[in-house]
């Protein structure tokens, strides 16, 4: 069907418009199979057809954008999200990728549409939009202009600003929550998905492994862009860690009904863990690694003294111990001399920690540090 449409679109005059708008009407048909076939045919035709820039932009503005109507509906059914919505967003992202030289100017508009979908605070819709965002960046970043990189940074800034659960730090009013718990819970869930999306885009877990030939993290990302993302997700990490460290705050929120169904106090452990993971990998790709040393100082102290912390914090530290063993300490081991100068006492204090994986990684750093002494290279 798509091939027939592509050939038909080559006819002179406005036949292309009749064709494309005719297919577009099928997308709004009341019959599911017709809608699905229409969606598939529309985007395969746009991708494979010999359309010029003006024609593609007309299809984008007058057909594609109107499918979503600015995400103004109050409720979206899973069937629509997983069907027309998902297929249309993925289809348009594919068209943009295949004709990027013609369509890169509409990427900011496409970004805005994705943000509108995410800000409906529907987890399924947000996951769909974030997946499309990831694919769009991943397949086109090598063609990004400086301006488009800046637009990409702005997208993530807006996401974080909107999704940061700052309400958690508000004072209770008469023992009651000063916010609607469901909306804040939704923000937390989607914020976690945003962090995972950024992690998948910019830094696979193998990003600090120089010998891993299958590292799929984006290369050639401008340093200033990496630094912008570090700042964005450092704010997330700081907020999550701050919240997780406040026993009385977490207890009061729980008592007032926030995440009352949980057996333990509310926490942002997953967000703290993944934002830390993301930051370490991003910093590793820059020239200034001081940020990791700064973060590590307090973090390693808490890990070493986990048993002295209150129960809720023990759970927090336990949740991030895999990051310590798999990412942070191997990262620090890349520059043992500098690490021992800045974090020697904190690392020594980890010797008695119970986690065997952390101990093993720690041994590697300490052995390397002894070689410096053997070679008369004093660490001061």
C-alpha positions as CSV (number, residue, x, y, z in Angstrom):
1,X,0.0,0.0,0.0
2,X,2.8,2.4,0.9
3,X,4.6,1.8,-2.4
4,X,1.4,2.5,-4.4
5,X,0.9,5.8,-2.4
6,X,4.6,6.8,-3.0
7,X,4.1,6.3,-6.8
8,X,0.8,8.2,-6.8
9,X,2.4,11.1,-5.0
10,X,4.8,11.6,-7.9
11,X,2.0,12.7,-10.2
12,X,2.1,16.4,-11.1
13,X,0.0,19.0,-9.4
14,X,-1.8,18.7,-6.1
15,X,-2.3,14.9,-6.2
16,X,0.2,14.5,-3.4
17,X,-2.0,16.7,-1.2
18,X,-5.2,14.8,-2.1
19,X,-3.3,11.6,-1.3
20,X,-1.8,12.6,2.0
21,X,-4.9,14.3,3.4
22,X,-7.0,11.4,2.3
23,X,-4.8,9.0,4.3
24,X,-4.8,11.5,7.2
25,X,-8.6,11.2,7.4
26,X,-8.3,7.5,7.9
27,X,-6.4,8.1,11.1
28,X,-9.6,9.5,12.7
29,X,-11.8,6.7,11.4
30,X,-14.0,5.1,14.1
31,X,-12.8,1.6,13.0
32,X,-9.6,0.5,14.7
33,X,-8.1,-1.5,11.8
34,X,-8.7,1.5,9.4
35,X,-7.0,3.9,11.9
36,X,-4.0,1.6,12.3
37,X,-3.5,1.0,8.6
38,X,-4.0,4.7,7.9
39,X,-1.3,5.6,10.4
40,X,1.2,3.1,9.1
41,X,0.5,4.1,5.5
42,X,0.8,7.8,6.2
43,X,4.2,7.8,7.7
44,X,5.7,5.1,5.4
45,X,4.5,7.3,2.5
46,X,6.1,10.4,4.0
47,X,9.3,8.6,4.7
48,X,9.7,6.9,1.3
49,X,8.1,9.5,-0.9
50,X,10.0,12.2,-2.8
51,X,8.5,15.1,-1.0
52,X,10.1,18.5,-0.7
53,X,10.5,20.5,2.5
54,X,7.4,22.5,2.1
55,X,5.2,19.4,1.5
56,X,6.6,17.6,4.5
57,X,6.1,20.6,6.7
58,X,2.5,20.9,5.5
59,X,1.9,17.3,6.4
60,X,3.5,17.8,9.8
61,X,1.5,20.9,10.7
62,X,-1.9,20.1,9.1
63,X,-2.1,16.3,9.7
64,X,0.4,15.1,12.3
65,X,0.0,17.9,14.9
66,X,-3.8,17.7,14.7
67,X,-3.7,14.0,15.7
68,X,-2.9,15.1,19.2
69,X,-4.7,18.4,19.5
70,X,-2.1,19.7,21.8
71,X,-2.8,16.8,24.3
72,X,-5.7,18.8,25.7
73,X,-7.9,15.9,26.6
74,X,-8.4,15.2,30.3
75,X,-8.0,11.4,29.9
76,X,-6.3,9.2,27.4
77,X,-7.2,5.6,27.0
78,X,-4.3,3.0,26.9
79,X,-5.7,1.8,23.6
80,X,-5.2,5.2,22.0
81,X,-1.8,5.7,23.6
82,X,-0.4,2.3,22.5
83,X,-2.0,2.6,19.1
84,X,-2.5,5.9,17.2
85,X,-0.4,8.0,19.6
86,X,2.6,5.6,19.8
87,X,2.6,4.8,16.1
88,X,2.2,8.4,15.0
89,X,5.0,9.7,17.3
90,X,7.3,6.9,16.3
91,X,6.4,7.4,12.6
92,X,7.0,11.1,12.6
93,X,10.3,10.6,14.4
94,X,11.3,8.2,11.7
95,X,10.3,10.6,9.0
96,X,12.4,13.4,10.7
97,X,15.4,11.1,11.0
98,X,15.2,9.9,7.4
99,X,14.8,13.5,6.1
100,X,16.7,15.3,8.7
101,X,18.4,17.8,6.4
102,X,14.9,19.0,5.4
103,X,13.1,18.7,8.7
104,X,15.6,19.6,11.4
105,X,13.9,23.0,11.8
106,X,10.7,21.3,13.1
107,X,12.6,19.4,15.9
108,X,11.9,22.1,18.5
109,X,8.2,21.9,17.7
110,X,8.3,18.1,17.9
111,X,10.1,18.4,21.3
112,X,7.3,20.7,22.5
113,X,4.7,18.2,21.5
114,X,6.5,15.4,23.4
115,X,6.7,17.7,26.5
116,X,3.0,18.3,26.3
117,X,2.4,14.6,26.3
118,X,4.7,13.9,29.2
119,X,3.2,16.7,31.3
120,X,-0.2,15.0,31.2
121,X,1.4,12.9,34.0
122,X,0.1,9.7,32.5
123,X,2.8,7.1,33.0
124,X,2.1,5.1,29.9
125,X,1.9,8.3,27.7
126,X,5.1,9.7,29.3
127,X,7.0,6.4,28.6
128,X,5.9,6.5,25.0
129,X,7.0,10.1,24.6
130,X,10.3,9.6,26.3
131,X,11.1,6.6,24.1
132,X,10.4,8.6,21.0
133,X,12.6,11.4,22.4
134,X,15.4,9.0,23.1
135,X,15.2,7.6,19.5
136,X,15.1,11.0,17.9
137,X,18.2,12.1,19.7
138,X,20.1,8.8,19.4
139,X,19.6,8.5,15.6
140,X,20.3,12.2,14.7
141,X,22.7,13.7,17.3
142,X,25.7,13.6,14.9
143,X,23.8,16.1,12.7
144,X,22.7,18.3,15.5
145,X,23.7,22.0,15.2
146,X,24.8,23.9,18.3
147,X,21.3,25.4,18.4
148,X,19.6,22.0,18.4
149,X,21.8,20.8,21.2
150,X,20.8,23.8,23.2
151,X,17.1,23.0,22.4
152,X,17.7,19.5,23.7
153,X,19.2,20.8,26.9
154,X,16.2,23.1,27.4
155,X,13.9,20.1,27.0
156,X,15.5,18.3,29.9
157,X,15.6,21.4,32.0
158,X,11.9,21.8,31.5
159,X,11.3,18.2,32.3
160,X,13.3,18.4,35.6
161,X,11.8,21.7,36.6
162,X,8.3,20.4,36.1
163,X,8.9,17.0,37.7
164,X,11.0,17.8,40.7
165,X,8.9,16.8,43.8
166,X,9.6,20.0,45.7
167,X,6.2,19.7,47.4
168,X,7.8,17.0,49.7
169,X,9.6,19.7,51.6
170,X,6.4,21.8,52.4
171,X,5.2,21.9,56.0
172,X,2.2,19.9,56.9
173,X,-1.0,21.9,57.4
174,X,-2.8,20.8,60.6
175,X,-1.1,17.4,60.2
176,X,-2.4,17.1,56.6
177,X,-0.5,16.9,53.4
178,X,-0.2,20.3,51.7
179,X,-0.4,18.6,48.3
180,X,-2.4,16.0,46.4
181,X,-0.4,12.8,47.0
182,X,-1.3,11.1,43.7
183,X,0.0,13.9,41.6
184,X,3.3,14.0,43.4
185,X,3.6,10.3,43.2
186,X,3.0,10.5,39.4
187,X,5.7,13.2,39.2
188,X,8.2,10.9,41.0
189,X,7.5,8.0,38.7
190,X,7.9,10.0,35.6
191,X,11.0,11.8,36.9
192,X,12.6,8.4,37.3
193,X,11.7,7.5,33.7
194,X,13.3,10.8,32.6
195,X,16.6,9.9,34.4
196,X,16.6,6.4,32.8
197,X,16.0,8.0,29.4
198,X,18.9,10.4,29.8
199,X,21.1,7.5,31.0
200,X,20.2,5.4,28.0
201,X,20.9,8.4,25.6
202,X,24.1,9.7,27.0
203,X,25.9,7.1,29.0
204,X,25.5,3.3,29.0
205,X,26.8,1.6,32.2
206,X,29.9,0.7,30.3
207,X,30.8,4.3,29.6
208,X,33.7,4.3,32.0
209,X,35.1,1.0,30.7
210,X,37.7,1.9,28.2
211,X,38.1,-1.7,27.0
212,X,34.4,-2.2,26.2
213,X,34.1,-2.2,22.5
214,X,30.3,-2.4,22.6
215,X,29.8,0.9,24.4
216,X,26.8,2.5,22.8
217,X,26.9,5.8,24.7
218,X,26.8,8.7,22.3
219,X,30.2,10.0,21.3
220,X,31.1,13.4,20.0
221,X,28.7,15.2,22.4
222,X,30.0,18.7,23.0
223,X,31.6,19.1,26.4
224,X,29.4,22.1,27.2
225,X,26.3,20.0,26.6
226,X,27.6,17.3,28.9
227,X,28.3,19.9,31.6
228,X,24.8,21.3,31.2
229,X,23.4,17.8,31.8
230,X,25.6,17.3,34.8
231,X,24.2,20.5,36.4
232,X,20.6,19.4,35.6
233,X,20.9,16.0,37.1
234,X,23.1,17.1,40.0
235,X,20.1,19.1,41.2
236,X,18.0,15.9,41.0
237,X,20.6,14.0,43.0
238,X,20.9,16.7,45.7
239,X,17.2,16.9,46.2
240,X,16.7,13.1,46.4
241,X,19.7,12.7,48.8
242,X,18.5,15.5,50.9
243,X,15.0,14.1,51.2
244,X,16.3,10.5,51.9
245,X,18.5,11.9,54.7
246,X,15.6,13.5,56.6
247,X,14.0,10.9,58.9
248,X,11.5,13.2,60.6
249,X,10.3,14.7,57.3
250,X,9.8,11.2,55.7
251,X,8.1,10.0,58.9
252,X,5.7,12.9,59.0
253,X,4.7,12.6,55.4
254,X,4.1,8.9,55.8
255,X,2.0,9.5,58.9
256,X,0.0,12.1,57.0
257,X,-0.8,9.5,54.3
258,X,1.9,10.0,51.6
259,X,2.8,6.5,50.3
260,X,0.9,5.2,53.3
261,X,0.5,1.8,51.6
262,X,4.3,1.2,51.8
263,X,5.7,-0.8,54.6
264,X,8.7,1.6,54.9
265,X,9.0,5.3,55.0
266,X,8.7,7.2,51.6
267,X,12.0,7.6,49.9
268,X,13.5,8.7,46.6
269,X,16.1,5.8,46.5
270,X,15.7,4.9,42.9
271,X,16.0,8.5,41.8
272,X,19.0,9.1,44.0
273,X,20.7,5.9,42.7
274,X,20.1,6.5,39.0
275,X,20.9,10.3,39.0
276,X,24.2,9.4,40.8
277,X,24.9,6.8,38.2
278,X,24.2,9.2,35.4
279,X,26.2,12.0,36.8
280,X,29.3,9.9,37.3
281,X,29.2,8.6,33.7
282,X,28.7,12.2,32.4
283,X,31.5,13.7,34.5
284,X,33.8,10.9,33.2
285,X,33.3,12.2,29.7
286,X,34.4,15.7,30.7
287,X,37.9,17.1,31.6
288,X,37.0,18.3,35.1
289,X,36.4,15.4,37.4
290,X,36.2,17.5,40.7
291,X,32.5,17.1,40.8
292,X,32.8,13.3,41.5
293,X,35.3,13.9,44.3
294,X,33.0,16.4,45.8
295,X,30.1,14.1,45.8
296,X,32.1,11.1,46.9
297,X,33.3,12.6,50.2
298,X,30.0,12.6,52.0
299,X,28.7,9.6,50.2
300,X,31.6,7.3,51.1
301,X,31.4,8.4,54.7
302,X,27.7,7.4,54.8
303,X,28.4,4.1,53.2
304,X,31.2,3.3,55.7
305,X,28.9,4.3,58.6
306,X,25.7,2.7,57.3
307,X,25.1,0.7,60.5
308,X,25.0,3.9,62.5
309,X,22.3,5.5,60.4
310,X,18.5,5.2,61.0
311,X,16.7,2.3,59.4
312,X,15.3,4.4,56.4
313,X,18.8,5.6,55.6
314,X,20.3,2.1,55.8
315,X,17.8,1.1,53.1
316,X,18.9,4.2,51.0
317,X,22.6,3.4,51.3
318,X,22.0,-0.3,50.5
319,X,20.2,0.8,47.3
320,X,23.1,2.8,46.1
321,X,25.9,0.3,47.1
322,X,25.8,-1.3,43.6
323,X,26.6,2.1,42.1
324,X,29.5,2.5,44.6
325,X,31.0,-0.9,43.6
326,X,30.2,-1.0,39.9
327,X,30.6,2.6,38.9
328,X,32.0,5.0,41.5
329,X,35.1,3.1,42.9
330,X,36.1,1.8,39.4
331,X,35.8,5.5,38.2
332,X,38.0,6.6,41.1
333,X,40.5,3.9,40.3
334,X,41.2,5.5,36.9
335,X,43.2,8.2,38.7
336,X,44.5,6.6,41.9
337,X,47.0,9.3,42.7
338,X,44.4,12.1,42.7
339,X,41.8,9.9,44.4
340,X,44.1,9.1,47.3
341,X,45.0,12.7,47.7
342,X,41.3,13.8,47.9
343,X,39.6,10.8,49.3
344,X,42.2,8.8,51.1
345,X,40.6,8.9,54.6
346,X,37.1,8.1,53.3
347,X,38.4,5.1,51.3
348,X,40.4,3.8,54.3
349,X,37.3,3.9,56.4
350,X,35.5,1.6,53.9
351,X,37.9,-1.3,54.7
352,X,35.5,-2.8,57.3
353,X,32.4,-2.5,55.1
354,X,30.3,-5.7,54.8
355,X,29.6,-5.4,51.1
356,X,32.0,-7.8,49.4
357,X,31.8,-6.1,46.0
358,X,32.8,-2.7,47.4
359,X,35.6,-4.4,49.4
360,X,37.0,-6.0,46.2
361,X,37.0,-2.8,44.2
362,X,38.5,-1.0,47.2
363,X,41.4,-3.5,47.4
364,X,42.3,-2.7,43.7
365,X,42.6,1.0,44.5
366,X,44.6,0.5,47.6
367,X,47.0,-1.9,45.8
368,X,47.5,0.6,43.0
369,X,48.1,3.4,45.6
370,X,50.9,1.3,47.2
371,X,52.6,1.1,43.9
372,X,53.0,4.8,43.9
373,X,54.8,4.5,47.2
374,X,57.0,1.7,45.9
375,X,57.9,3.9,43.0
376,X,58.8,6.7,45.4
377,X,55.9,8.8,44.2
378,X,54.6,10.2,47.5
379,X,50.9,11.0,47.8
380,X,50.4,14.3,49.6
